[in-house]
Amino acid sequence: MSHITVPRLPTSHSGTSSSSQHCGQGSEVLSIQMDLLVPTRGFRIVDDQDRELKTILGQIEDQHGVRIRLTGPEDPIQISAASPKVARAAMGSIMRSLILRDGHATVWQDSVLVAPPSDKRVTRILLRESPGTTWFRPVAPPTAPTEVPDSLAAQAYKNNLSTTMVRVGDGLRYSPNRMRMRIAFGKLFFKERKRGITSYTLDEFSRLARRVTSRGTSYMEMRLGGEPMREKIQQAFSLDPDFGDPQATENFVIVTTKNVNLEVSVDENQDSGFTFGLLNVFHREKSHRSIEIASSCPDKNLDWVLKVESPIDEIDSKLPLDQRTLSNGIRIRQNAKCIEPYVAASFAQANHIEAVIGKTTWSYYLNKDYLVEVSLYQQWSTLSASTKRQPQEPVTGVSVNMYRPEWDDNMGKADVSTGPRPWAAFPEQFFESSMSPADPTRDLEPIDALLHWVGKVQTLLDKIV
């Protein structure tokens, strides 16, 4: 099906613009108006509430000096231009930007993969009930010392991991949004299992993992313990030659409202006070702007997940709280172990704040490529706050994640109106090892290099958690 363009006489409309409805050509009159009907097959759905689509169209407005309007879901896109030639050029850019590439339609679909042990053959995988919950934790019981690694299963896992990452990357290449990518460690739980069956072969468990993927019935618990666990992890890092001393310490305050988490950095100034820095805002619930590729490791104490999420654009969105309001309403208390934010009950109630979290993060370089972050956080619920004081003792937790600093640069905003981000295939773009003679992964494929460093952190944590 080809797209339809209909020239129209200049008229005024009250439809919603993709951006600020600017002309882009100074005072030049946009006397030509055309409609563009986007096909329903093979192209992105035109939705006037799609923030990413609005960003793309806003960039095309700037590029061609036109005005673009969205009037409703799947309605024609209205283009106002100075001439038919300019309008048609803008339409071409729109159509190129809306073509669905391989994997784009499912780019935000989570995945759960099964990582077989590298040192022995798995005979059975058990699903054990988590006390006090309806969740199940995959566990691989010890096998006989004579068992040998299942090389075919290990290769199949790496192939699946690479294929999944390439699918995600092919979709993200066409996203203009700023994104953040991290690897996190935790315990993966399943919500379901076959009725009455608690023991599975590797193939059976892999099929269950695919079912869990499609139904969204898995959960990754990132809280590894409390303050004593933080001390154990940092001590283990300090004794390992690949880590050494922490490179930096950062503080954050996270404010939870009904729909979003607002995460703001906190800087200490010369007057022994605190000022708020960069603000990131994320949807609380699962949305089409977050993707998790989880690896279940039944023979380990911890699993791991690669997560990509896109912060909400605070410029184009109406946020429940802005930086100035947060700065006026939150007070920071000194604490040698973890930053302590405080909000008055009246402020929490007026701004519908459900929880306030103070987070202090210690960063360690791993082989000069990755940063491994150990975070200690304290969370206060404000739902039961009295009118005078913050409620009960906070819940304390520890989390560990890792990333490469250049990921933040590569995943910054991009102009994709004339083509995709200039990325290589996803594993090569983000996980390729350095060429340093001291790098033990320099001769490995990108996926193998990634698994080497993930395994390094995972093995260290397994001895503690």
C-alpha positions, -999 to +999 in steps of 0.1 A: +000+000+000+014+034-010+010+065+010-015+092-001-008+129-004-036+153-008-029+190-015-051+213+006-059+250+007-044+268+036-067+266+066-064+269+103-065+238+125-066+232+162-049+198+161-020+188+183+014+196+169+043+172+171+064+198+188+060+235+192+043+242+159+071+265+148+076+273+111+114+269+109+117+294+081+114+327+100+085+347+086+080+327+054+044+318+049+036+281+049+009+283+022+008+246+011-008+220+032-007+182+024-020+151+042+002+120+046-016+087+053+009+062+066+003+025+057-007+003+086+016-026+075+054-023+077+053+012+093+051+025+128+016+032+141+008+070+141-003+079+176-006+115+187+004+104+222+037+088+211+064+110+226+091+093+205+072+099+173+067+136+183+105+139+187+111+124+153+086+148+136+100+178+155+134+170+141+119+168+106+102+201+111+136+217+119+153+200+090+128+210+062+113+242+077+078+228+078+050+225+104+037+190+112+005+182+130-009+150+145-047+151+149-054+116+163-044+079+163-039+066+128-052+099+112-033+115+083-003+135+093-007+171+082+023+190+067+023+227+061+051+240+038+062+269+017+060+248-015+049+214-028+086+204-033+094+211+004+063+193+016+071+162-005+107+162+008+094+163+044+070+135+036+099+114+023+118+119+056+087+110+076+082+078+057+118+068+060+117+074+097+085+054+102+095+022+084+097-007+108+131-024+107+136-060+117+129-064+154+116-028+158+081-038+167+093-061+195+123-041+206+108-033+241+098-070+247+116-085+277+135-117+274+145-144+299+174-167+288+189-197+306+226-197+312+238-233+317+268-239+341+301-236+324+318-261+347+294-291+347+265-306+328+230-297+342+209-328+349+179-312+366+168-276+374+145-272+404+120-245+411+119-238+448+093-218+466+103-185+480+092-184+517+062-162+522+055-156+485+040-173+455+073-170+435+097-197+426+135-196+424+154-217+398+182-238+414+206-263+399+216-289+425+252-301+426+262-328+401+288-355+403+324-344+399+327-366+368+301-345+349+315-325+319+304-291+306+276-291+281+293-272+253+263-273+230+240-258+256+266-231+264+269-221+228+232-221+223+228-197+252+255-173+238+238-175+203+204-166+219+219-138+239+236-123+209+205-127+187+183-110+213+208-081+217+210-076+179+172-075+177+170-049+205+199-029+190+183-028+155+153-012+170+171+012+192+192+025+163+162+044+150+152+059+184+160+096+189+155+094+226+182+095+253+186+060+269+205+045+298+219+010+298+231-010+329+239-045+339+224-054+373+228-084+396+200-100+416+178-130+421+154-140+393+120-155+404+093-171+383+056-166+390+045-198+374+055-234+368+039-265+354+012-278+378+028-301+403+062-302+386+092-288+404+121-305+385+130-298+349+155-308+323+175-280+307+153-281+276+121-282+297+133-252+318+142-233+287+107-237+273+093-225+307+116-195+305+102-187+270+066-190+284+076-167+313+090-142+287+058-141+267+036-138+297+057-114+318+056-136+349+092-131+361+107-108+387+143-097+395+150-089+431+179-064+431+182-060+468+212-081+479+211-073+516+215-044+541+244-023+554+266-053+565+263-067+529+277-034+516+307-037+538+314-073+528+311-064+491+334-034+494+359-054+514+359-082+487+364-055+460+393-039+479+411-073+481+407-081+444+435-068+421+410-062+393+391-036+414+412-018+439+400+014+457+367+031+449+372+058+422+343+081+432+313+084+456+280+099+444+248+107+462+212+106+448+177+112+460+149+092+445+113+104+449+085+080+441+051+093+430+021+074+417+034+070+382+071+079+381+105+078+399+124+111+400+161+105+405+182+136+412+219+138+419+231+156+450+263+176+452+280+188+484+290+225+482+317+244+499+294+256+527+288+220+538+254+222+523+238+203+494+226+213+459+206+192+434+221+184+400+210+163+371+174+150+372+163+118+355+126+107+355+115+071+348+081+054+345+074+032+375+054+006+357+066-015+328+062+005+296+073+003+260+103+025+269+121-001+290+137-035+280+152-062+301+173-091+289+176-114+319+199-144+323+188-171+347+219-188+362+205-217+382+239-228+394+247-194+409+234-175+438+228-145+416+214-139+381+220-109+359+201-086+336+209-061+309+184-032+312+179-003+287+154+024+297+145+058+283+141+086+308+110+108+304+119+141+286+113+167+313+112+195+288+084+181+267+064+165+295+044+177+325+062+163+355+046+159+389+077+177+405+104+198+390+139+204+402+131+236+420+102+221+439+124+191+449+151+215+461+127+235+482+109+206+497+137+181+505+163+186+532+195+165+534+208+151+567+245+142+572+252+105+575+286+089+572+272+058+555+243+069+533+227+102+523+195+109+543+168+130+525+139+143+546+105+157+535+078+171+557+046+151+557+027+181+544+051+184+514+047+146+507+009+148+509+006+179+487+028+164+460+015+128+463+049+114+472+048+077+482+084+071+491+117+090+494+150+071+489+185+082+497+212+065+477+250+066+480+271+049+453+307+038+453+323+032+418+351+008+410+369+004+377+370-032+364+399-037+340+396+001+331+366-007+308+337-012+332+325+008+362+310-014+389+287+005+413+279-006+448+249+014+461+236+016+496+201+031+498+175+039+525+139+041+517+112+059+537+075+054+531+055+086+534+021+071+530+016+068+568+035+099+577+021+121+605+018+158+601+049+165+620+076+139+613+088+114+588+076+078+596+092+046+608+128+034+604+138+032+567+143+000+547+179-004+539+193-022+508+224-028+487+225-031+449+253-038+424+254-029+387+280-023+361+284-004+328+309+013+305+311+051+307+309+054+269+275+038+269+259+070+281+275+089+252+264+063+226+229+063+240+225+101+241+199+118+219+204+114+181+189+129+150+175+098+132+154+117+107+179+110+079+191+077+090+198+054+120+224+059+147+259+049+133+261+018+154+277-015+147+259-047+156+249-044+192+275-067+208+303-052+188+291-017+195+289-021+233+309-051+245+340-054+223+371-058+244+400-033+243+431-041+224+453-036+254+479-064+259+468-065+296+432-072+287+425-109+292+395-107+268+413-090+239+411-122+217+375-130+227+343-124+208+322-095+222+297-118+239+324-139+254+342-108+267+310-095+282+303-129+299+339-129+312+335-096+331+299-104+342+311-137+355+340-120+373+315-099+394+290-127+397+316-151+411+329-126+436+293-118+448+284-155+449+310-160+477+293-133+498+255-132+491 
